[in-house]
Amino acid sequence: MDTGQSFTVAAWVKINDTNGYQTVVSQTGQERSPFYLQYAANLNRWAFTLPGQDYRGTDTYFTAADDRAPEPGVWTHLVGTYNGPSRTATLYVNGRTTGSTWVAGTWRADGSINIGGAVTDRYGSPEDLLNGAISDVRVYPYAFTEQQANALATTNSRVHIRSSYDRGKCLDDWGGAVGTLVTVYDCWNGDSQHLSLTTDNKIKVRGTGDRCLGIADAQPHWGSKVQIQSCNGADPGQNWVRRFDGTLYSPAADSCLELPGWSTENGTTVGIWQCNGNANQRWFAEAQVN
């Protein structure tokens, strides 16, 4: 991978402990890797680090780090991306932007991609080995946007769907029974807020049964509510397209999911309205994997 230009690296990872540096993905250079997607022990954070030189003694590192300490034993999705034109490195954790930093410059290494540790040509023994498990490692020769990182982390994963207007409020299915109206409620790590975004544009309720979010009215109109329904692939009212601006678009109604009247009171039922891209129509999916 040409790390002298824009690139992205991603992986699911679960660490067993936080004892020392642990590298998820790196690339072989002469004395350093051009990047480390890793647990950084000095910060007690997930980090995406780019050394300034391919020199073991370099004291220049550009690091984008998480804003939370990692949880051992919990699967976590990491995306590190370097944008060449803007010279910025960004880390995404479970689909959300957690840190970004300016990078003075990058350099190209011609070595292999390494999973679970760091290897260099001059010092052949693997270092910073990961104590845990890694899955679904990916590299791309371009910089991801936040939307792309979020989609990679959350598609077919358990998610919270947060309001961009108030990130403390999440979609809540209130038990998930068919016919229940979908509301917003204070975000908490409970089953009623664990949803799944599928590749066929469904929003599924987690748990037993095949249940989806759908428009309550057979003839959708502005103001129609959203409810829990038995999933039906032939029902266009159950299709929700995640758009680049963060809206959840219903092609059947040519409308977007929104917080009616901008209300974030617990128990407020959500509905659809003419798409306008305002904050009360924008939503953010965050992977929930514990």
C-alpha positions in Angstrom: 0.0 0.0 0.0 1.3 3.4 -0.9 1.4 5.3 2.3 2.9 8.4 0.7 -0.6 9.2 -0.6 -4.1 8.9 0.9 -5.0 5.6 2.4 -7.3 3.9 4.9 -6.9 0.8 7.1 -9.7 -0.8 9.1 -10.2 -3.8 11.4 -12.4 -5.3 14.1 -10.3 -6.0 17.2 -10.8 -7.4 20.7 -8.0 -7.0 23.2 -7.7 -9.1 26.4 -5.8 -6.6 28.4 -4.1 -3.2 28.2 -0.6 -4.3 29.2 1.8 -2.5 26.8 1.5 -1.3 23.2 -0.5 -3.6 21.0 -0.6 -3.2 17.3 -3.6 -4.2 15.2 -2.3 -3.4 11.7 1.0 -2.0 10.5 3.2 -2.1 7.4 6.9 -3.1 7.2 9.4 -0.3 6.8 13.1 -0.2 7.3 13.1 0.8 10.9 9.5 2.0 11.5 6.0 1.3 10.1 4.6 4.3 8.2 1.5 3.8 10.4 0.3 2.0 13.5 -3.3 1.2 14.1 -2.9 0.2 17.7 -3.6 0.4 21.4 -1.2 3.1 22.6 -0.2 2.3 26.2 1.1 5.8 26.9 -2.3 7.2 26.2 -4.5 4.2 27.3 -6.4 4.8 24.1 -6.9 3.3 20.6 -4.7 5.3 18.3 -3.7 5.8 14.7 -0.1 6.9 14.6 2.1 8.0 11.7 5.9 8.3 12.5 7.5 11.3 10.9 10.5 9.3 9.6 11.5 5.7 8.8 14.0 5.9 11.7 13.8 4.0 14.9 15.0 6.9 17.0 12.5 9.4 15.5 10.8 11.6 18.1 8.2 12.9 15.6 4.8 11.1 15.7 1.4 12.3 14.5 -1.3 10.6 16.5 -5.1 10.7 16.2 -6.5 9.0 19.4 -9.8 7.9 20.9 -11.4 10.0 23.5 -12.2 7.0 25.7 -10.2 4.1 27.2 -10.7 0.8 25.4 -12.7 -2.0 27.0 -10.8 -5.4 27.2 -12.9 -8.3 25.9 -15.1 -6.1 23.8 -15.1 -6.2 20.0 -14.3 -2.7 18.6 -14.2 -1.4 15.1 -11.3 0.8 14.1 -10.7 2.9 11.0 -7.5 4.9 10.5 -7.4 7.2 7.5 -4.8 9.6 6.1 -6.0 12.3 3.7 -3.1 13.5 1.5 -4.5 16.8 0.2 -5.5 18.0 3.7 -2.6 16.3 5.4 -4.8 15.0 8.2 -4.9 11.6 10.0 -8.3 10.6 11.5 -9.3 7.8 13.8 -12.9 6.4 13.8 -14.0 4.0 16.6 -17.2 2.1 16.1 -18.2 4.4 13.3 -17.7 7.8 15.0 -14.9 10.3 14.7 -12.8 10.2 17.8 -9.6 12.1 16.9 -7.8 13.9 14.1 -4.4 15.5 13.7 -2.4 17.4 11.1 0.5 15.5 9.6 3.6 17.3 8.4 4.4 14.6 5.9 4.2 10.9 5.2 6.6 8.4 3.6 6.2 5.3 1.6 7.1 1.8 2.7 7.3 -1.1 0.3 6.9 -3.9 2.8 4.0 -6.2 3.7 0.9 -5.4 5.7 1.2 -6.9 9.2 -1.7 -8.0 11.3 -1.4 -8.3 15.1 2.0 -6.7 15.5 4.8 -4.6 13.9 7.7 -5.8 11.9 10.6 -3.9 10.3 13.3 -5.0 7.8 16.2 -4.0 10.1 14.7 -5.5 13.3 13.0 -8.6 12.1 11.4 -9.8 15.3 7.7 -8.9 15.6 7.0 -6.2 18.2 4.0 -4.8 20.1 2.0 -8.1 19.6 -1.7 -8.0 20.2 -3.1 -10.1 23.0 -6.6 -10.8 21.7 -8.3 -11.3 18.4 -8.6 -9.5 15.0 -11.1 -9.8 12.2 -12.0 -8.3 8.8 -8.9 -6.3 8.2 -9.2 -4.0 5.2 -7.0 -1.5 3.4 -8.0 1.1 0.8 -5.9 3.4 -1.4 -8.0 6.5 -0.5 -9.2 8.4 2.5 -12.5 7.5 4.0 -15.1 10.0 4.9 -16.9 9.8 8.2 -20.0 8.4 6.4 -17.9 5.6 4.8 -16.3 4.8 8.1 -19.7 4.8 9.8 -21.2 2.5 7.2 -18.3 0.0 7.4 -18.7 -0.2 11.1 -22.4 -0.3 11.4 -23.8 -2.2 8.4 -25.2 -5.6 9.7 -24.0 -4.7 13.2 -25.9 -3.9 16.3 -26.2 -0.1 16.6 -27.7 2.8 18.5 -29.3 5.4 16.1 -28.7 8.7 17.7 -30.2 12.1 16.8 -27.7 14.5 15.4 -29.7 17.3 17.0 -29.2 15.8 20.4 -26.6 13.0 20.5 -28.0 11.9 24.0 -31.2 10.7 22.4 -31.7 7.4 20.6 -34.4 5.6 18.6 -36.2 3.3 21.0 -38.6 0.5 20.1 -40.2 0.2 23.6 -40.0 -3.6 23.7 -40.2 -4.2 20.0 -43.8 -5.6 19.8 -45.4 -5.3 16.3 -47.5 -2.2 16.1 -45.4 -0.3 18.7 -44.6 3.3 17.7 -40.9 4.2 17.5 -39.8 6.9 19.9 -36.7 8.7 21.1 -35.4 8.2 24.6 -32.2 8.8 26.6 -29.5 6.6 25.1 -28.7 3.6 27.2 -27.2 0.2 26.5 -30.5 -1.7 26.4 -32.2 -4.1 24.0 -34.9 -1.6 23.1 -32.3 0.6 21.4 -30.3 -2.1 19.7 -31.1 -2.0 16.0 -29.5 -3.4 12.9 -28.9 -1.7 9.6 -29.0 -4.2 6.7 -27.5 -4.1 3.2 -31.0 -4.2 1.8 -31.9 -0.9 3.5 -33.9 -2.3 6.4 -33.7 -1.2 10.0 -34.3 -4.3 12.0 -35.2 -4.7 15.7 -32.8 -7.0 17.5 -34.0 -10.1 19.4 -36.4 -12.8 18.5 -38.7 -12.5 15.5 -38.1 -10.7 12.2 -39.2 -7.1 12.9 -38.5 -3.9 11.0 -39.1 -0.2 11.3 -41.8 0.8 8.8 -44.2 3.7 8.1 -47.4 3.2 10.0 -49.8 4.4 7.2 -50.5 2.4 4.1 -50.6 5.6 2.2 -47.6 7.6 3.7 -47.9 11.3 4.1 -46.0 14.0 5.9 -46.6 13.4 9.6 -47.0 9.6 9.3 -45.6 7.8 12.3 -43.0 5.0 12.3 -43.8 1.7 14.0 -42.5 -1.8 14.5 -43.7 -4.2 11.8 -43.1 -7.7 10.7 -40.4 -7.5 8.1 -41.8 -7.8 4.6 -39.4 -7.5 1.6 -42.3 -6.4 -0.6 -43.3 -3.4 1.6 -41.5 -0.3 0.3 -42.5 1.5 3.5 -39.8 -0.5 5.4 -37.0 0.8 3.2 -34.7 3.4 4.6 -31.7 4.8 2.6 -28.8 6.2 4.6 -27.9 9.4 2.7 -24.6 11.2 2.8 -26.0 14.1 4.8 -27.0 11.7 7.7 -30.7 11.6 6.8 -32.7 8.3 6.7 -34.7 8.6 3.5 -37.9 6.7 2.7 -38.2 6.3 -1.1 -41.8 5.1 -0.7 -42.8 8.4 0.9 -40.1 10.7 -0.7 -39.6 11.9 2.9 -37.1 11.6 5.8 -37.3 10.4 9.3 -37.5 13.3 11.7 -38.1 14.5 15.3 -41.5 16.2 14.9 -41.3 19.8 16.2 -37.7 19.3 17.2 -38.9 17.7 20.4 -36.4 15.5 22.3 -38.6 14.7 25.2 -38.4 11.1 26.2 -41.2 9.2 24.5 -41.5 11.5 21.5 -42.8 9.5 18.6 -40.8 9.9 15.4 -42.3 10.4 11.9 -41.6 11.4 8.4 -41.6 14.8 6.7 -40.4 16.5 3.6 -36.6 16.1 3.5 -34.8 19.4 4.3 -31.5 18.2 5.9 -32.1 20.0 9.2 -30.5 18.6 12.3 -33.8 17.1 13.5 -33.7 14.9 10.3 -30.1 13.8 10.7 -29.2 10.6 12.5 -25.9 8.9 13.5 -25.5 5.1 13.8 -22.9 4.0 16.4 -21.9 0.3 16.6 -22.7 -1.4 19.9 -20.8 -4.7 20.1 -20.7 -5.5 23.8 
